[in-house]
Amino acid sequence: MANFQIVMPKLGESIIEATITKWLKSPGDAIEEDDPIVEIATDKVDSEIPSPVEGVLKEVLFAEGDVVEVGKVIAIVETEGEGSGDAEAPEEEKPAPEEKKEETPAPAKEPAPAAEGEAEPTRFYSPLVKNIAKTEGISMKELEGIEGTGKEGRVTKQDLLDYLKHKPAAASQPAAPKAAAPPAAPPVVSAAGDEIVEMDRMRKLIADHMVMSKQVSPHVTSFIEVDMTNVVTWREKVKDMVMRREAEKLTFTPIIIEATAQAIKDYPRINASVDGTKMIIRKNVNIGMATALPDGNLIVPVIRNADQKSLLGLTKDVNDLASRARANKLLPDEIQGGTFTTTNFGSFASITGTPIINQPQVAILGIGAIRKKPVVIETPQGDMIGIRHMMILSLAYDHRIVDGALGGMYLKRVAELLENFDTDRNI
């Protein structure tokens, strides 16, 4: 018999630790190869760790709720044969230099913008905590004074949010233009028969992100009605062939994402972020697609370099990411790095909606349901009434750098690409 060490895997370039949320196996349980043994959570995504070997779970080294660094041994599996444990032993030490690599540049960057006399950090801060602190104007000296509830006294995201919630008004910078604190939520009283349900972790993250987005960006929403008849006709003609040849379901989503990405090439400032008074125009076109999960929550996997992919490639990416999102199989890197987002209201028969921008992006496209409607059709012989497949697109954009003209031109370009879709196109 031999012992095999299960380590906390590397979950993405910026992920250096994860929280154990639930052990799916207990010591003494038999484990098949690829059986999920534990659920973990990061600030980005929840996922499962499968066992790479068959055997019996001998020991778990961390409890539920513990925060574990990448590369740490979290469990030991007893296997038949010899040498299994030795093969895994060096793996535990590999992440150590990676962690140093990620920690080394952080202090190097901090002093540059810091004021004179800024305190040097005496403990580790995750990239997420640093970003929140930077956004909220929290200095390193102030951050050092916050009591941490994480491992070894680390400041967690919740610690920082709680601090900001109760931060004295005097501590806020008087010169800041947004000195006014957000209005406090009104007290809520439950009545007899009401059901009280605690938000799960993901819903709390979504709630925080949505409130933050509305506070950061002045939202404006524009709408356009699109004649999707050419797209509907073409899809009906080729969808069965695509299923037979590629074993892929052809939906409207990749077609719309293709037009979204092409239009970004014409109007690149819609594919941007705001950093203080700077506009960052993104080179890569990475399209996030909001995906509803079975538990009612929402996640946004990202199709990278969408402008460089064929329609078949987009179809495969859409199907794969949506499927793995619903099965909780996404990797943290697959929901990071988006530069523009789409959300499909039409999946639930809604004709339109006003989406909230996915920070730090500056625009999000809402896709409504495609419905048959009588419309006026202009012909050389005169106007006539016809039945067409119509859809409403809504674009919410950050009015700090996207004005109505740019938002309207971009939306019009997406509509033109869809309305002029080639019905003889091959895939």
N, C-alpha and C positions, 0 to 999 in steps of 0.2 A: 504494500500500500504506500501511497505517496500523497503529500499535501500540495495542492495547487492554490496559489494566491490570486484572489480576484481583486483587482485594483480599480480605483476610481479612474475612468478613462478620460482622455483629453477630449473635451466636448466642444472645442472651438478655439479660435485664436485668442479671443479676449476672455475666455472662461477659465478661471484658475481654481474654482471650488464649486461645490454643489451641496445641496441639502438632501439628506436621506429622508424621504417622506413616508415610505412604507416598505417593510420587508415582505416580499411575496412568498418566501420560503423560510422555514424555521430550522434550527439545528436538528440534525437527524433525518431531515427530509431527503428522499432520493431526488436527484436532479438529472435530467436529460440534457444533452448538448443543445445549446441555444434556448433553453428554458429561461424565461425572465425570472430573476431572483430578487430584484429590488427596484423600487421606483425612486427616482431622484428628481430634483427640481433646481433650476437656476433662475436668475432674474429674467431669462429669455424664454425658456421652454421646459416642460416636464417630459421625462422620457424614462425608459426602462433599461436596465443593464442585463443582458443575457449571459448565461454561463457558457464559456467557450469549451467546457469539458463536461463529461458525464461522471457522476459520482454521488457522494453524500455530503450535504452541507454540514461541515464539522463545527464551524464557529463563525459568529458574526462579531466584528470588532467595533462597530459603532451602533448607537441606538437611533431610533427614529427621531428626527428633529436635529440631529447632529450635522454641523457643517464640516465637510471633508475636503481637503485639498486634492487636486488632481495628482494621481500617482500613488496616493496612499492605499495600503492594503485595507480592504473593507470586510473581506470574508475569506475563509479557507474551506476549500472543497477537498475531501478525501477521495482519491481516485485509485483505481487498480493500476499496477505497473510501477515502474521506477523512473525517476528523473523528471516527472511532470512539474514538480514544484521548482526545480532548478531553472527550468526554461523561463519561468515567469519572474524569478527573483530580481534580475537586473532591471526589469521593467519598472520596478518601484523607484529606482534611483534616477531613471531617465528624466522624469518631469522636473527634478530638482533644478537643473540648470535652466530649463525652460521657464520655471517660475522666476528665477533670478533675472532672466532676460526681460520678462514682462515687468518685474518690479524696478529694474535698473533705470529704464528711461523715464519712469514716472517722476521720481524725485528730480531728475535732470530738467524736466519740463516745468516743474512747479516754481522754482525760484525765478525764472525769467519774468513772468508777469507779476510776481509777488511784490508787495510793497517792502520798503526797507525795514529791516527788523522782523520780517515774517518768520514765524516759528518753523523750525525743521520738524518733519513728521517723526514721531517716536514709535508709531505703530503702523501696520499695513492698512491701506484703504483700497477697497475694490474700485475698478473703473467706474461702475455705476454710481457709487457714493461720491466719487470725485466730480463726476459730471453734474450731479444734483447740486453739490456744494458750489460749483462754479456758476451754475445757472442762477442760484439763489444768492450769490454774492457772499458766501460763507468763506472766510479766510481760513488758512491752515491753523492759525492760532486759535480761532474760534472752534474749528473742527476738533482740535486736540482736547478742547474742554468738554466735549460731549461724552457722556457716559455710554459706553458700548455694552450691549447684551450678547454680542456674538462670541465666538470662540476666542479665548485669550484677550477678552475685552475689546474685540473689534467693533467698530461702529457699523451697524447694518443699515440697509435702506430704511427700514421701519424706524430705527432709532433717530435717523436724520429727519424723517417726515414728522415724527412726534416732536422733535425739537423745534422744527419750523412752525408747527401748529401752536406751540406754547411760547414761542420766542417773544420776549418783551418788545413792545413797540419802540422803545428807546434804542434797541440794538440795531434797528434797521437804518440803512444809510440815508441821511436826510437829503443827499443830492440826487438820489435815484428818482427818475420820473414816475415810476410806478410805486410810490410810497404807500398808497392806499391799500390796506389789507383787504383780501376778498371777503365778501359778506359771510357771516357765520350762518351755517345751516339752521333753519328754524327747528325748535324742539318737536319731536314726533312722539305722539302718545298712541299706544296700541289699545285697541278695544277688545272686548270679549269676543272670542272666536277667531281673532286674527292669528295667522300662522307667522311665527318669527323664524327666519332662516338666516343663519350666519353665512356671509359671502365666503366662497372658497378662495384659495390663494390667487388663482388666475383672475377671478372676477374682481378682486381687490386691485390687482395690477392694472386691469383694463380701466377700472373706474378712475384710478389715479392718473392714468395716461390721458384719458378723455378730458378730465377737468383741467389738467395741465395744458393740453392743446388749446382749449378755448381761452385760457388765460394768456397764453403766449401769442397766439395769432388772431388778428382781426379777420374773421371768416366772411367771405362773400361767396354766394353760389349763383352760377348761371346755368340756364337750361337750354336744350335744343332738341327738337323732334327729328328723328332720323327714319328715313324710309329703308327698311331692312329687307325689302322684297327680293332683291338680287341675292343677298346673303342666304335668305331662307330657301330660295329656289335651288341655289347651288348646293347647300348642305343636304337637302333632301335627295339630290341626285347622287351624291358621293358618299354619304355616311355609311351605307351598307358595305360598300366596297372597302372603305377604310377599316371597318370592323373585321371583314374577312381577311384582308391583306396584312393589316398591322395589329389586329386584336386591340384596337384603341377606339374608344367612344369619342366621336367628333361632336363637341358641343359648340355653342356660340362663343363661349368664353375665350378660347385661343384666337378666334377670328377678331374679336374686339380688342384683345391685348395686342395683336399684331398691328392693328390700326392705331392704337394708343402709342405704341413704341415708334411707329413711322412718323406720326405727327410730332412727337417729341424732337425728332431730328430737324424738323422744320422750325420748331419753337423751343429751343433748348433751355430758355430761362424758366420754363415750367418744370424743369427737372433740376431743382436747385434746393439749397438750404440757406438759412440766414444765421450768421454768426456776428452778433452785435450790429455793427454798421456795414458789415461785409456780406456780399452775396457770393455763395459758392455754387458755381454752375458745374453740375456733375458731368464728367466725361462718360461714365458708364450709364446705360439705361437698364436699371434693375427694377422690374415691375413686381410689386407685392400684390397678392390677391387675397383679400379677406375671405376667410373660410370659416363657416359655422361648424362648431363641434357638436357631437351628440349630447353633451351636458349643457348646451345652451351658451357656452362661452365662444369666444372668437379668437382666431390666430391668423397671422398674415405671413405665409411662406413666400419666398422671393424667387422669381425667375430672373436669373442673372443674364445680362447682355441680351435682353429680349429682342433688341433691334437687329441682332445678327443671326437670329434663328429662323429657320423655315417654319411654315405653318404646321407641318407635321412634327417638327421638333418642339414647337410650343404646345401642341396637343399632348404630346407625351409628357412634357414637364407639368402641364396643368393637371393631368390625370394622376400622375405619380405623386405630386406634392399634396393634392387634395386627399388622395387615398391615405397617404401616410400621416397627414395631419389628423384625420378622423380616427386613426388607429394609434395616435400618440407616439408615432415613430419618427418624428422630425428631429434633426440634429440642430443644436443652437445656431450654427452658422447659416442654416437654411431659412432662418427668420430674421437675419441681420443684413444690413447693407442695402435695403430698399431705397430707391430714389423717387419713386412715384407709386401710388397705390390705386387699385381698382376694387370696388365692392359691388356685388351683384344683388340689388334689391329684387330683381326679377325672379330670382330663385324661389321667392315666397309670394309671387304674384303681385308685388307692389309695382305700381307704374313709375314711381320715382321716389326720391328722398334727398335729404340734405346731409351728406356725410361729414364727419369730423376729420380734419387733416391728421395724418399719421406723422407726428413729429419725429425727426426734424425736417421732414419734407415740407413742400409749400403748396401741394395740390393733391386732390384725390378725385377720381372719376366714379360717379355712381351710375350703375347700369340698371335701367328699368325693364319691366316685362315687355316682351314683343307681343303686340295684339293687332288683330285685324280691325281696320277702321276705314270708313268711307272718307276719301280725301279728294281734293281737286287736283287733277293731272293736266299739266299744260302740254299740248301737242301742236304741231304745225297747223292742224285743222281747227284748233280752238281748244278751249278748256272742256274737260269732262270729269264726271265723278267716277271713281273706281275704288275697288277694295284693295288696300295695300297693308303690308305688315309694318306697323309703326312702333317705334321705341323712343323713349325719352332718356337722354343722357343728362346728368347733372354734374357740374364741376365745381367743387368747393376749393377756393384758393386763398392764399395768405396775402391780404391786401397791402402788406408792408412792401412787397416787391412785385406782386402780380396785380396789375390794374385790370379794369373791366375789358379794355381793348385786347390785351394779351390773352386773358382768359377766354374771351369770346372768339378770337381768331383761332386759338388752339382747338376749342370745342367744334368750331365750324370745320376745321381741317379733318378731325376725326370723323365727323359726319360725312364729308365728301368722300373719304376713303371707303367708308362702308356702303354708301349709296351707289358708288361707281364700281363696286366689286365685280370682277370678271366672272361671269357665269360659265365660261368655258375653261376655267383654270384647272390645271392638273395639281394633284397633291401626291 
